[in-house]
């Protein structure tokens, strides 16, 4: 683990592999070592945490989402990459497309593969669910401490409130770069809480966004077995990298 000092914050990051630069933000969960090795086989894998998440500085608020985006750009540029691909699942599956929007003026994020998050629909549905989870967490000091070890839960809730301020479907309709989506057919916790998988699939088809659904996996199951989704995801990311001249 290395650290980069940016605007009074220490940003944690690590780099493995070689090939086109691929940012895999580490926010509420740590990537499993075997999944990092998998991603680093064909890419220069950059695992980095913005302030308030992972091993980076915890500000304790007030939270400034714009800094989370500029933190990721700062790490990438520090490593010599003004443009990069992005991969995420669940929280980071939302963070990647949001990051592309936030950094659109820099043309920094050139393609995003997003898993386990409904990129279409009303994002306030997810935000309200997270706020309800927060209310539960605040009543359980032990569980709060366990989660706070990984990230600041209030910062996580603030991120979802940031998403809720976007118009429905904006992560796709306003995307400044190509997107690829995947999820499990039993993902009732994140995807179907917002909209049926069939509606998500139809909406993506109508917008020309490639996607894949994996049978037999719920939200956490696919998170634990990203190797199932990776071959298709890797092929798509490599195609984007080739088209962009990496």
N, C-alpha and C positions, 0 to 999 in steps of 0.2 A: 504494500500500500504506500502510495506517495501522496503528498499534499501540495496544493498550489494556493498561495495567498492572494485573495481577490477581495478588495473592498472590506477589509477587516474580518474576512472569513477565511477559514482553512477548508479547502475543497479536497475531499478524498477521491483518489482515482487510482486505477491500475491499468496496465496495457499488456496484452499478450498477442501472439500470433503475427501474421503478416498478410498483406493484401489490401483491398479497399478498406478505408476506415469505417468502422461500424460502432456507433455509440449505443450502448445498452445501459440506460440510466438505472441506477440502483437507489431506489427510494424507500419503499416500505418493506421490501424483501431483498435478501441477498441471493444472487444467482448461485445455483448449485455448482460446485467445481466441475462436475462432469458436463454440465451445460455450457459453462464458459469454455472448456476445452473444445466442445463441439462447435461453438461459434467461432473460435479462434483458428479453426483449421483452414479456412479460406479467407479470413478477414483479419485486419488489424483491429482487435477488439478493445474498445475503450469502455471500461466500466467506471462510471463517475456518479457522484452524489452531489446534488445542489445543497446549499446551506439548509439546515433544518432537517436533513434526511441522512440516513446512513451514518458514516463516521465523520461527516463534515460538521462544521460549527453549528451549534443550535443557538439561534438568536433569541428564542423565547417570545418572538413577536415584537412589534407589529410585523406581520408577514407581507412581503412584497413579491408577488408572483413574478413580476418582471425580472427580479434578480435571479430567480431560479433558472430562467431561460438564459440570461447573460452569463450565469455561472457555467452552464454547459458549453456555451460558445467559447468562453475563456479557456476552459480545459482543452477543448479541441484545438483552438488556435495555439495554445502553449505547446501542443504536441505536433504542430505544423500542418494542421488540417483546417482549411477555411471552409471546406464542404465535407459532408459526411452522410452516411446512411444511418438509419435509426431502427432499433428493434425494441419492442416492449411487450409485456403481458400484464393484463389486469390494470393496476394503477399506472404502470409505465406504458401499457397499451393505450391508455388515454393521454399520458404525458407526451408520448412521441408526436402524435398529430398536433397536439396543442403547441408543442415546441416548434414545430414547423411553421405554424401560424405566427407565433411570437417572433420568430427569427426570419420571417418572410422578406423583410427589407434587406437582410444580409445574404439571402439565397443560400443559407448554410445547410439546411436539412434538404437533401436531394431526393430521398425516398424513405418511406416509413412502412415497416411491417408491424402490424398491431394485432395482438391476440387477446381474447378474453374480455373485450370491452365493446359495447354497442356504439359504434361510431355514428350511427344514425339515431334519430329520436330526440326526445326531450331530456337534456342532460340534468335538469333539475330533479328528475326522478331519482337518479343516483345520489345527488347531493342530499336530498331529504333522507334517503336511507342511511347515508354516512352520518348525518347529524343525529339520527336516532341511535346509531351504534355508539356515537360519542357520549350521548346521555347515559347509556348503559355503562360505558367504560368509566365514566366519572364517578360511578357508584361502587366501583370495584378497584381499590388501590393496587391490589396484587396484579390484576390483569393490565391495568394502566402501566405499571412499572415494567411489565414484561414487554409490552408494545413500545414503550418509550425508549427502551434499549435500542430499538431498530430505527425509530424515527419519531419526530414530534407529532403526535396524533392531531393536535390542533392545526398544524401546518397541512397535514393531509386533508383535513376537513376544509381548510381554506382553499386548497387547490380545487376541490370539487365544487365549491361555491363559485370559484372563478369560471369553471366550465359552465355552471348553470346560468351564467350571465350571457353566454353565447346563444344565438338563435338556434332552434332545433335544426339538426343536420349540418351545422356549420363546419364541424371537423372534416366533413367530406366535401361539402359544396364549396367551401372557401379554401380548401387545401391548396397550398402553393407547389405541391410536388405529388408524384404518384404514390398511391396507397395500396396495400395488400392487407386483407383481414382474415383471421381464422378464429374459430371457437369450437367448443364441444357441443354436441347435440343435446346434452343434458345440463347445459349451463343455465340453470334457473336463477342462480345467485346474482349474476352480473348482467347477462345478455337478456334473457327472457323476463327479467324483472322490468325491463324498459319496453321491449317490444318482442313479438314472436320471431323466432329465427327465420321463418318463411318470409316475414315482412322485411326483416333486415336483408336477407338474401336478395329479395326482389328489388329493394331500393338500391343495393349495391350494383346489381345487374343493370338497372336503368341508368346508372351513372358510369358504367364501364369500369367499375372497381373489381378486380379479381378477389376471390375469397375461397375458403375451403372450410367445411364443417367436418369434424372428426367424430365418428360414431362411438358411443359408449363412454364418453368422457364428460364429467361435470366440470365445474370451474376449477376446483382445486386439483382434480385428477389430471387435467391437461397441464396445469401448472407444474405438477410433479413429473410429468412425462413429456416435456417439451421436445424430446427427441422424436416423438411421433410426428409432430408438426414441422420439425426443422427441415427435412429434405425439400419439401415444397417451398418453404419460406426462403431457404438458402438459394434455391434455383432462381426464385423471383428477384432476390436482392442482387445476385450476381448478374442477372440480365440487366437490371437497372444500372449497376456499376459499369458494365461494358458499354451500355448506350451513352453513359455520361463521360466515358473516356478515362475511367480510373484504371 
